[in-house]
Amino acid sequence: MTSRATILGDGQMGLVLADALHERGIEVTLWGPFQDHVDDLASSRVSPRLPSMRLPEAIQVSGNKEEALSESDCVINAIPTQFVRGVWQDVKPHIADGVPIGCVAKGIEIESLMLPTQIIESCVGENHSTCVLSGPTIATELVCRKPAALVSSSTDVATATYFQDLFDVPWLRLYTHHDPLGVELAGALKNVIAIAAGICDGLSLGDNAKSAMLSRGLAEISRLGVAMGAQLETFFGVAGVGDLATTCFSPYGRNRTCGQRLGQGESLKEIESSMGSVVEGVATTKAVRTLAGTHNIDMPISEMMYQVLYNELPLQEAIHGLMSRDQIEEQLGK
């Protein structure tokens, strides 16, 4: 029986997950890495990252790792991927053996090319089971408790079922799942495609172009995923095409918004400095390029995004490069 849970990360997902656990009657502690942010949230109960939400008074907010993790029955990681390692190396001594760990981070660590739960497992060792929680979950809708679905994916059935039950609230429908590798890859790679979809919006290329970007993006995502050992079916489920569609079309998605602003003429530096939140797809684009080369996978959209983001390739040249490729048979997962 879960009576106390800790969420690491006070960003948008951390806030809405804390609200769901509070609704379940679970004692929740929300930990943040920056003491000034934690102090402001603890006193005001409102975060500038999600101003439409007022955090229930019963949810504890802490910047003290030992205090936040003391006697927790489970821990959920909502720390952005590029910062997961540093946080989990620090919190490891404060987590009791056997405590299950859930993760909602989406991305690939640039230096190691590891996924979030792989990073966590490397930090905490083998005494903890892990679970990936992923799907089309825009925080600005979850805060209004609008219906959403996601998967609870783990190689351990009991762990997947545990987190499925943990977040069993009226506005969330969870499906257990057994391919966490595919789920995490889908969640990371779709952010690259979402930036490209946003560029379509920024350049006013139309719905035809954007839908083509989404569908061909799904093709290259699934190709890489299968090459890395994931199951093709995962990319056509809730955590795959479901999450991809939401991220590419929602006006609230950071990655799509980043792409839209690029299409409207802003520089990446200007966009990142003003967003206030991490745009995971930027770092993931760099990691994906390395993985595609390692596995010899053709990923034209991801490659063009790398050239745009890191080599300042003009957008019209990137579009011409994609449209002038040799015409071939459509294939998925190959």
SERO-129543 format. One line per field, with one value per residue (C-alpha): residue in one letter; residue number from 1; x, z, y. Coordinates in Angstrom, 3 decimals, decimal comma. Layout:
! residues N
pase	(A:...)
zaba	(NUM:...)
u	(X:...)
w	(Z:...)
v	(Y:...)
This chain:
! residues 334
pase	(M:T:S:R:A:T:I:L:G:D:G:Q:M:G:L:V:L:A:D:A:L:H:E:R:G:I:E:V:T:L:W:G:P:F:Q:D:H:V:D:D:L:A:S:S:R:V:S:P:R:L:P:S:M:R:L:P:E:A:I:Q:V:S:G:N:K:E:E:A:L:S:E:S:D:C:V:I:N:A:I:P:T:Q:F:V:R:G:V:W:Q:D:V:K:P:H:I:A:D:G:V:P:I:G:C:V:A:K:G:I:E:I:E:S:L:M:L:P:T:Q:I:I:E:S:C:V:G:E:N:H:S:T:C:V:L:S:G:P:T:I:A:T:E:L:V:C:R:K:P:A:A:L:V:S:S:S:T:D:V:A:T:A:T:Y:F:Q:D:L:F:D:V:P:W:L:R:L:Y:T:H:H:D:P:L:G:V:E:L:A:G:A:L:K:N:V:I:A:I:A:A:G:I:C:D:G:L:S:L:G:D:N:A:K:S:A:M:L:S:R:G:L:A:E:I:S:R:L:G:V:A:M:G:A:Q:L:E:T:F:F:G:V:A:G:V:G:D:L:A:T:T:C:F:S:P:Y:G:R:N:R:T:C:G:Q:R:L:G:Q:G:E:S:L:K:E:I:E:S:S:M:G:S:V:V:E:G:V:A:T:T:K:A:V:R:T:L:A:G:T:H:N:I:D:M:P:I:S:E:M:M:Y:Q:V:L:Y:N:E:L:P:L:Q:E:A:I:H:G:L:M:S:R:D:Q:I:E:E:Q:L:G:K)
zaba	(1:2:3:4:5:6:7:8:9:10:11:12:13:14:15:16:17:18:19:20:21:22:23:24:25:26:27:28:29:30:31:32:33:34:35:36:37:38:39:40:41:42:43:44:45:46:47:48:49:50:51:52:53:54:55:56:57:58:59:60:61:62:63:64:65:66:67:68:69:70:71:72:73:74:75:76:77:78:79:80:81:82:83:84:85:86:87:88:89:90:91:92:93:94:95:96:97:98:99:100:101:102:103:104:105:106:107:108:109:110:111:112:113:114:115:116:117:118:119:120:121:122:123:124:125:126:127:128:129:130:131:132:133:134:135:136:137:138:139:140:141:142:143:144:145:146:147:148:149:150:151:152:153:154:155:156:157:158:159:160:161:162:163:164:165:166:167:168:169:170:171:172:173:174:175:176:177:178:179:180:181:182:183:184:185:186:187:188:189:190:191:192:193:194:195:196:197:198:199:200:201:202:203:204:205:206:207:208:209:210:211:212:213:214:215:216:217:218:219:220:221:222:223:224:225:226:227:228:229:230:231:232:233:234:235:236:237:238:239:240:241:242:243:244:245:246:247:248:249:250:251:252:253:254:255:256:257:258:259:260:261:262:263:264:265:266:267:268:269:270:271:272:273:274:275:276:277:278:279:280:281:282:283:284:285:286:287:288:289:290:291:292:293:294:295:296:297:298:299:300:301:302:303:304:305:306:307:308:309:310:311:312:313:314:315:316:317:318:319:320:321:322:323:324:325:326:327:328:329:330:331:332:333:334)
u	(0,000:1,457:1,040:3,915:5,456:8,225:8,410:11,824:11,348:9,068:8,427:5,090:4,936:6,075:3,263:0,459:1,658:1,696:-1,911:-2,922:-1,266:-2,872:-6,256:-5,495:-5,080:-1,313:1,026:3,167:6,467:7,621:11,377:13,036:16,734:16,747:16,054:14,765:12,204:11,211:10,751:8,584:6,424:6,057:4,782:2,743:1,585:1,824:4,663:5,499:5,977:2,276:0,521:-2,972:-2,462:-2,579:-0,748:-2,876:-1,713:-1,322:1,460:4,824:7,478:11,109:14,637:16,107:16,820:16,928:13,723:11,909:12,863:12,511:10,171:8,906:7,174:8,009:9,914:8,983:11,603:10,432:13,909:14,831:17,058:20,291:20,189:19,030:22,491:23,614:20,429:20,285:23,921:23,111:19,813:20,914:22,028:18,588:16,450:15,681:16,450:13,605:11,666:10,131:11,078:8,868:10,132:8,404:11,522:11,813:15,182:18,622:21,712:24,120:27,366:26,370:23,437:21,526:17,780:16,466:15,722:19,070:20,776:18,779:19,549:23,260:23,111:21,028:22,101:20,005:17,963:15,190:12,653:11,957:8,947:8,486:5,347:4,715:2,038:0,269:0,154:0,268:0,506:-1,757:-4,580:-3,805:-4,004:-7,619:-8,093:-9,012:-8,960:-5,604:-4,055:-0,530:1,387:3,064:5,916:8,365:10,087:8,638:4,863:4,329:6,094:4,053:0,863:1,990:2,352:-0,823:-2,730:-0,789:-2,099:-5,603:-7,545:-10,697:-8,893:-6,044:-6,278:-3,126:-2,226:0,455:3,194:6,263:8,613:10,113:12,977:10,553:8,433:11,421:12,807:9,409:9,121:12,591:12,631:9,215:10,571:12,913:10,017:7,928:10,518:10,315:6,494:6,700:8,897:6,107:3,766:6,211:6,723:2,962:3,627:0,133:-1,428:-0,334:3,336:2,936:1,108:3,756:6,412:4,612:4,104:7,595:8,983:7,194:8,799:12,329:11,643:10,426:13,389:15,879:13,831:13,634:17,367:18,036:15,887:12,472:9,232:7,690:4,179:5,223:5,626:2,030:0,487:-0,344:3,293:4,316:2,057:-0,279:2,439:3,918:0,602:-0,022:3,494:3,368:-0,053:-0,524:0,128:1,404:4,255:7,700:9,369:6,703:6,743:10,527:10,208:7,452:9,577:12,515:10,224:9,222:12,842:14,051:17,420:17,718:19,654:16,848:14,228:16,013:16,832:13,181:11,373:11,864:11,827:14,123:13,504:14,513:14,356:17,388:19,782:18,014:18,622:22,358:22,128:19,873:22,373:25,029:22,700:21,568:25,183:26,020:23,119:23,388:19,789:18,587:16,867:16,557:14,268:16,424:19,563:18,076:17,061:20,635:21,914:19,361:19,947:23,702:25,031:22,461:21,307:18,714:15,218:14,378:17,507:16,482:13,010:14,477:16,842:13,942:11,686:14,386:15,354:14,954:11,375:11,123:8,637:7,111:8,390:7,894:10,243:12,827)
w	(0,000:-1,059:1,518:0,650:-2,704:-3,753:-7,090:-8,127:-10,299:-9,845:-13,527:-15,289:-15,196:-11,599:-10,624:-12,424:-11,204:-7,642:-8,127:-9,340:-6,396:-3,979:-5,499:-4,754:-1,084:-1,118:0,873:-1,721:-1,462:-4,449:-4,554:-6,638:-7,370:-6,853:-3,324:-4,354:-6,685:-3,973:-1,412:-3,790:-4,665:-1,033:-0,061:-3,137:-4,197:-7,808:-10,259:-13,172:-15,214:-14,816:-13,575:-14,129:-11,316:-7,576:-5,729:-2,952:0,512:1,550:-1,009:0,646:-1,258:-0,327:-1,499:1,035:-0,556:2,679:3,953:0,635:0,291:3,889:4,181:0,606:-0,830:-4,407:-6,303:-9,643:-11,733:-13,497:-13,916:-17,562:-19,143:-19,406:-15,628:-14,457:-13,750:-11,492:-9,430:-9,040:-8,054:-5,215:-4,104:-4,232:-0,552:0,588:-1,200:0,640:-1,115:-3,131:-3,607:-7,135:-9,431:-12,104:-14,791:-17,032:-18,513:-22,315:-23,993:-24,571:-22,614:-25,140:-23,587:-22,936:-25,390:-22,464:-21,875:-18,585:-16,802:-17,976:-16,332:-13,137:-13,024:-13,481:-10,487:-8,036:-8,890:-9,138:-5,941:-7,570:-10,285:-12,814:-14,877:-17,811:-17,684:-21,083:-23,525:-24,902:-21,679:-22,206:-18,701:-19,424:-20,126:-17,216:-14,792:-15,960:-15,460:-19,088:-20,124:-21,123:-21,648:-21,084:-20,603:-17,531:-19,086:-17,319:-17,922:-14,526:-14,740:-11,039:-11,332:-14,383:-12,539:-9,421:-11,251:-13,247:-9,966:-8,437:-11,016:-11,279:-11,170:-13,176:-15,822:-16,495:-18,197:-17,947:-19,924:-18,723:-21,266:-21,534:-23,907:-21,867:-24,347:-27,176:-25,016:-23,947:-27,476:-28,829:-26,165:-26,919:-30,700:-31,244:-29,864:-32,848:-35,241:-33,239:-33,842:-37,569:-37,409:-35,669:-38,474:-40,889:-38,807:-38,619:-42,381:-43,023:-45,153:-44,498:-43,061:-45,951:-45,262:-41,513:-41,750:-44,122:-41,626:-38,861:-40,819:-42,297:-38,912:-37,433:-40,107:-39,180:-35,444:-35,733:-37,937:-35,325:-32,477:-34,083:-34,842:-31,159:-29,987:-29,457:-30,768:-33,886:-32,373:-29,592:-32,062:-33,243:-29,771:-27,169:-26,308:-29,971:-32,559:-29,818:-28,147:-31,510:-32,748:-29,599:-29,551:-33,213:-33,099:-29,593:-29,286:-25,755:-26,683:-26,111:-28,985:-31,551:-30,303:-30,646:-34,261:-34,994:-33,713:-35,796:-38,824:-37,977:-38,055:-34,454:-33,607:-31,460:-28,869:-28,584:-28,265:-25,606:-23,496:-23,383:-23,074:-19,329:-19,760:-21,364:-25,063:-24,910:-28,667:-29,270:-27,296:-28,503:-32,130:-31,523:-29,773:-32,505:-35,201:-33,404:-32,874:-36,506:-37,623:-35,175:-36,356:-40,013:-40,104:-42,661:-40,773:-43,224:-41,129:-38,023:-40,079:-41,531:-38,044:-36,873:-39,714:-38,917:-35,153:-35,022:-38,394:-39,082:-42,372:-43,881:-43,522:-47,209:-48,030:-45,489:-47,037:-50,543:-49,340:-48,044:-51,047:-53,627:-52,224:-54,516:-54,640:-53,063:-51,761:-48,395:-45,622:-41,876:-39,304:-41,910)
v	(0,000:3,363:6,101:8,446:9,385:11,738:13,532:14,812:17,883:20,896:21,584:21,201:17,401:17,261:19,621:17,780:14,382:15,711:16,821:13,342:11,599:14,050:13,166:9,493:10,357:9,832:12,047:13,807:15,633:17,666:18,258:20,970:21,524:25,302:26,493:29,932:28,334:25,879:28,650:30,681:27,662:26,639:30,077:31,095:27,574:28,816:28,166:30,483:27,295:26,452:29,623:28,201:25,687:26,287:23,530:22,000:23,006:19,364:18,789:19,328:21,270:20,758:21,482:19,048:15,649:13,680:15,255:14,757:11,087:9,978:6,982:7,325:4,274:5,303:7,974:9,555:11,310:14,478:15,948:16,813:14,177:16,162:16,777:13,338:11,935:14,750:14,684:10,903:10,603:12,991:11,439:7,793:7,645:8,839:6,218:2,985:-0,306:-1,756:1,480:1,434:4,309:5,839:8,205:10,755:12,388:12,233:12,501:10,988:12,005:13,514:12,275:8,654:8,202:6,664:6,969:8,406:5,116:3,721:6,690:6,212:2,477:3,186:5,542:3,502:-0,058:-3,209:-2,891:-0,861:-1,653:1,101:2,069:4,466:6,620:8,159:9,253:12,328:14,335:18,091:19,571:22,553:20,093:17,785:20,686:21,147:17,395:16,819:13,103:11,617:8,198:6,960:3,747:2,284:0,335:-1,958:-5,271:-6,238:-6,762:-6,050:-2,691:-1,691:-2,621:-0,745:2,562:1,913:1,753:4,652:7,119:5,698:8,967:9,835:11,905:9,439:6,051:3,955:0,855:-1,534:-2,135:-4,363:-2,490:0,359:0,719:1,438:3,733:5,825:5,989:7,050:9,753:11,094:10,916:12,492:15,763:16,066:15,599:18,089:20,818:20,052:20,175:23,533:24,845:23,883:26,058:28,943:28,931:28,478:25,395:24,011:20,882:18,666:19,344:19,027:15,696:14,397:15,471:13,591:10,379:10,258:11,202:8,204:6,027:7,039:6,939:3,360:2,368:3,468:2,000:-1,447:-1,362:-0,666:-3,585:-2,013:-3,489:-1,929:-2,035:0,338:3,191:2,833:2,942:5,579:6,300:6,334:7,918:9,193:11,233:12,249:13,653:15,683:17,077:18,055:19,732:21,150:24,905:24,244:21,856:23,383:21,541:22,452:26,036:26,148:25,003:27,517:30,370:29,153:29,202:32,767:33,891:33,770:32,258:29,148:31,140:33,700:30,988:28,927:31,988:33,061:29,699:29,262:25,468:22,915:22,171:18,498:17,997:20,218:18,008:14,867:15,856:15,697:12,327:10,903:11,807:9,784:6,822:6,871:6,711:3,943:1,776:2,841:4,089:6,641:9,478:12,388:14,595:14,206:14,880:18,059:19,164:18,634:20,790:23,512:23,532:23,012:24,220:26,982:25,469:27,846:26,423:26,657:24,648:22,007:21,735:21,513:18,788:16,700:17,244:16,479:13,089:10,092:8,804:5,358:2,778:3,643:1,384:1,333:-0,138:-1,190)
